[in-house]
Amino acid sequence: MANRKTAAELRSYGMRGFLLDQHRATMAAETAADLAVVRSQTATRAAGGALGGIAAIGVYVALGWLLSTGRVPLAAGHRWLGPGVVVGEITLYTGVARTADVIAETRSVVLRIGRDTIERLEAEEPETAAMLHRWLATTLAERLTDTIGAVDALLD
């Protein structure tokens, strides 16, 4: 027992109870601090989630009010068209079913040109028909350019 090599071991063994008590006290304090942080985080997250939900409800209520009072028009999937706008040109060239409906909000004058009219114009007035086809091709190209720009903006 008086050997120098074993003296430290004997002293630490003699302090075993004290050291374990200190370890338990330190771990209890650390666990209490960890639990306090977790409680605080949980309360903060719950409060943030509740406030976010209340804000979302408020946004939907405001949007509903704006729509129901007519202050903002319902335009989901709609485009507002002005005078002189061409619609249905894709169907004219491809023969597939139309991709949209047009609804006039005010009294309007509509010029409907069907495939039979185009064919008659091509036979009787080829230069006028060519001008019409160039104008329609330009319209399609502009719309395609706008669509590509919109898709690129969404992908960025």
ZAVEXVO-354415 format. One record per residue: x, y, z of N, C-alpha, C in turn. Coordinates in pm, whole numbers, padded with zeros to 5 digits, always signed. Example, Ala and Ser with C-alpha at 12.3 -4.5 7.8 and 13.67 -1.06 7.14 Angstrom:
! ZAVEXVO-354415
+01319-00569+00780+01230-00450+00780+01320-00330+00780;+01285-00225+00708+01367-00106+00714+01290+00003+00787;
END
This chain:
! ZAVEXVO-354415
+00081-00120+00000+00000+00000+00000+00085+00126+00000;+00206+00115+00035+00292+00232+00038+00368+00248-00092;+00338+00167-00189+00408+00174-00317+00364+00298-00392;+00460+00367-00451+00429+00492-00523+00342+00468-00645;+00360+00357-00710+00285+00330-00832+00137+00311-00803;+00101+00263-00691-00039+00237-00658-00099+00344-00568;-00021+00440-00525-00071+00541-00431-00183+00625-00493;-00168+00666-00617-00272+00749-00684-00400+00669-00700;-00385+00545-00732-00501+00458-00748-00576+00442-00618;-00503+00429-00511-00566+00414-00380-00635+00543-00338;-00572+00656-00365-00635+00784-00329-00763+00806-00408;-00761+00776-00538-00882+00794-00618-00992+00697-00575;-00954+00576-00536-01054+00482-00488-01116+00531-00359;-01036+00591-00277-01087+00646-00151-01180+00764-00174;-01164+00834-00285-01247+00951-00316-01365+00914-00407;-01381+00786-00433-01483+00738-00525-01621+00796-00495;-01665+00789-00375-01797+00841-00338-01809+00990-00365;-01705+01065-00326-01706+01209-00348-01711+01242-00499;-01628+01173-00577-01622+01198-00721-01754+01161-00790;-01812+01049-00750-01941+01011-00809-02050+01111-00773;-02049+01161-00649-02146+01264-00610-02129+01391-00694;-02003+01430-00717-01976+01548-00798-02023+01527-00943;-01997+01407-00994-02041+01375-01130-02194+01379-01140;-02261+01319-01044-02408+01321-01043-02461+01464-01037;-02403+01547-00953-02447+01686-00939-02425+01764-01069;-02310+01740-01133-02281+01808-01259-02378+01764-01368;-02403+01634-01377-02495+01582-01477-02639+01630-01452;-02678+01638-01327-02812+01687-01295-02826+01833-01338;-02723+01913-01313-02728+02054-01353-02730+02067-01506;-02651+01986-01573-02647+01991-01720-02779+01944-01780;-02836+01838-01725-02965+01787-01773-03074+01891-01752;-03073+01956-01637-03173+02060-01609-03159+02176-01708;-03034+02215-01737-03012+02323-01834-03059+02282-01973;-03029+02157-02014-03073+02108-02144-03226+02106-02154;-03292+02059-02049-03437+02056-02049-03498+02196-02055;-03435+02291-01987-03484+02429-01991-03474+02485-02133;-03364+02455-02203-03347+02502-02340-03451+02437-02431;-03472+02307-02415-03570+02236-02499-03711+02289-02473;-03744+02314-02346-03877+02370-02315-03893+02507-02382;-03790+02588-02374-03795+02721-02434-03810+02713-02586;-03732+02623-02648-03743+02606-02792-03881+02556-02832;-03935+02463-02757-04067+02409-02788-04173+02518-02777;-04166+02596-02672-04263+02704-02654-04250+02807-02766;-04127+02839-02803-04105+02938-02910-04158+02886-03043;-04129+02759-03073-04178+02701-03198-04330+02695-03200;-04390+02658-03089-04536+02650-03083-04597+02789-03103;-04540+02888-03036-04592+03024-03051-04573+03074-03193;-04456+03046-03253-04431+03087-03391-04526+03019-03488;-04550+02890-03468-04644+02818-03554-04785+02872-03542;-04825+02901-03420-04960+02956-03398-04973+03093-03463;-04872+03179-03444-04879+03312-03505-04875+03302-03658;-04795+03209-03711-04793+03189-03856-04928+03143-03907;-04993+03054-03836-05126+03009-03875-05228+03120-03870;-05221+03201-03765-05314+03315-03753-05291+03414-03867;-05163+03437-03900-05132+03529-04010-05184+03473-04142;-05169+03343-04165-05219+03282-04289-05370+03295-04298;-05438+03272-04187-05584+03288-04186-05620+03432-04218;-05546+03525-04159-05571+03667-04187-05553+03702-04333;-05451+03645-04396-05428+03670-04538-05545+03617-04621;-05590+03495-04590-05702+03438-04665-05831+03516-04641;-05853+03563-04520-05971+03644-04493-05965+03774-04573;-05847+03838-04573-05831+03963-04648-05850+03939-04798;-05792+03830-04849-05808+03799-04991-05954+03771-05024;-06022+03696-04939-06164+03670-04960-06246+03797-04961;-06214+03887-04870-06285+04016-04865-06259+04096-04992;-06131+04101-05036-06097+04175-05158-06169+04118-05280;-06177+03985-05288-06245+03922-05400-06396+03942-05394;-06453+03925-05273-06599+03935-05261-06651+04077-05279;-06569+04176-05248-06612+04314-05266-06578+04367-05405;-06510+04286-05486-06477+04328-05622-06357+04420-05631;-06285+04438-05521-06168+04526-05524-06052+04464-05602;-06050+04332-05607-05951+04259-05686-06028+04157-05769;-06007+04158-05901-06080+04061-05985-06022+03921-05970;-06107+03823-05981-06063+03685-05979-06003+03655-06116;-05871+03634-06118-05804+03619-06247-05718+03494-06252;-05744+03398-06169-05663+03277-06171-05687+03204-06301;-05583+03189-06379-05593+03119-06505-05660+03201-06614;-05679+03329-06592-05744+03415-06690-05647+03522-06736;-05668+03567-06857-05597+03683-06909-05701+03783-06951;-05673+03906-06925-05765+04011-06967-05718+04059-07103;-05807+04051-07201-05772+04083-07338-05833+04216-07377;-05761+04287-07460-05811+04415-07508-05859+04405-07651;-05892+04517-07710-05941+04520-07848-05836+04467-07946;-05882+04396-08049-05794+04350-08155-05713+04227-08124;-05744+04159-08016-05667+04042-07977-05719+03920-08052;-05625+03837-08097-05660+03714-08168-05666+03600-08069;-05770+03519-08078-05781+03398-07998-05822+03284-08089;-05779+03163-08055-05818+03047-08131-05730+03017-08250;-05619+03086-08264-05534+03067-08382-05467+02930-08383;-05442+02873-08265-05382+02740-08260-05479+02637-08317;-05604+02647-08278-05706+02555-08330-05723+02573-08480;-05712+02696-08527-05726+02722-08670-05621+02645-08750;-05498+02642-08698-05390+02576-08771-05378+02427-08742;-05407+02384-08620-05385+02244-08584-05511+02159-08591;-05627+02222-08576-05751+02147-08576-05781+02079-08442;-05693+02094-08343-05720+02034-08212-05823+02119-08138;-05882+02060-08035-05983+02132-07957-05921+02256-07895;-06001+02356-07881-05951+02483-07825-05897+02463-07684;-05803+02547-07646-05739+02535-07515-05793+02635-07415;-05884+02723-07457-05937+02824-07366-06074+02869-07413;-06146+02930-07322-06273+02994-07354-06254+03144-07339;-06331+03219-07414-06326+03365-07405-06464+03412-07360;-06464+03495-07257-06589+03550-07204-06576+03702-07204;-06668+03769-07270-06666+03915-07275-06735+03972-07153;-06673+04069-07090-06734+04136-06974-06822+04253-07016;-06801+04303-07136-06879+04415-07188-06928+04378-07328;-07016+04462-07381-07061+04439-07519-06941+04442-07610;-06933+04344-07699-06815+04331-07785-06857+04296-07927;-06772+04333-08020-06788+04292-08159-06680+04188-08183;-06723+04069-08227-06630+03959-08246-06632+03918-08391;-06514+03907-08449-06501+03859-08586-06453+03716-08580;-06535+03625-08630-06500+03484-08629-06459+03444-08770;-06334+03396-08780-06284+03351-08910-06255+03202-08897;-06332+03122-08965-06315+02978-08960-06221+02928-09069;-06193+02801-09065-06103+02739-09162-06157+02754-09304;-06289+02743-09321-06349+02758-09454-06328+02898-09510;-06335+03000-09423-06312+03138-09465-06167+03156-09509;-06076+03098-09433-05933+03107-09468-05908+03041-09604;-05966+02925-09625-05947+02854-09752-06003+02935-09869;-06119+02997-09849-06177+03080-09955-06089+03202-09981;-06035+03263-09873-05946+03378-09888-05818+03338-09962;-05765+03221-09931-05645+03173-10000-05670+03154-10150;-05790+03110-10185-05823+03086-10327-05851+03217-10400;-05923+03310-10334-05967+03432-10402-05869+03548-10385;-05804+03559-10271-05714+03671-10242-05585+03616-10179;-05500+03550-10255-05382+03486-10198-05287+03583-10125;-05273+03705-10176-05184+03801-10109-05239+03840-09972;-05368+03862-09963-05433+03896-09836-05423+03778-09740;-05443+03659-09791-05432+03538-09707-05289+03524-09655;-05190+03553-09739-05050+03544-09696-05021+03646-09585;-05076+03767-09601-05058+03870-09496-05122+03825-09366;-05241+03763-09373-05309+03714-09255-05226+03604-09187;-05174+03512-09268-05092+03403-09211-04964+03458-09146;-04900+03558-09209-04780+03618-09148-04815+03685-09015;-04929+03756-09012-04971+03823-08889-04999+03721-08779;-05069+03613-08814-05097+03509-08716-04968+03439-08670;-04875+03416-08761-04747+03355-08724-04670+03446-08630;-04672+03575-08655-04606+03671-08566-04671+03669-08429;-04803+03666-08424-04874+03659-08297-04836+03533-08220;-04833+03418-08289-04793+03293-08224-04649+03300-08173;-04561+03357-08252-04420+03367-08212-04404+03456-08089;-04477+03568-08085-04471+03657-07968-04522+03586-07843;-04631+03512-07856-04687+03441-07740-04592+03331-07694;-04529+03262-07790-04433+03158-07754-04313+03220-07682;-04265+03333-07729-04154+03402-07664-04192+03442-07522;-04313+03496-07503-04360+03533-07369-04369+03411-07278;-04418+03301-07332-04432+03178-07252-04295+03125-07212;-04201+03125-07304-04065+03078-07273-04003+03166-07165;-04024+03297-07176-03973+03389-07074-04034+03362-06937;-04165+03333-06934-04232+03303-06808-04179+03173-06748;-04158+03072-06832-04105+02944-06782-03963+02963-06731;-03881+03038-06805-03745+03064-06758-03744+03137-06625;-03835+03232-06609-03843+03305-06481-03881+03212-06368;-03969+03118-06394-04008+03023-06290-03894+02928-06254;-03812+02894-06352-03701+02801-06328-03582+02869-06259;-03573+03000-06266-03461+03071-06201-03480+03081-06053;
END
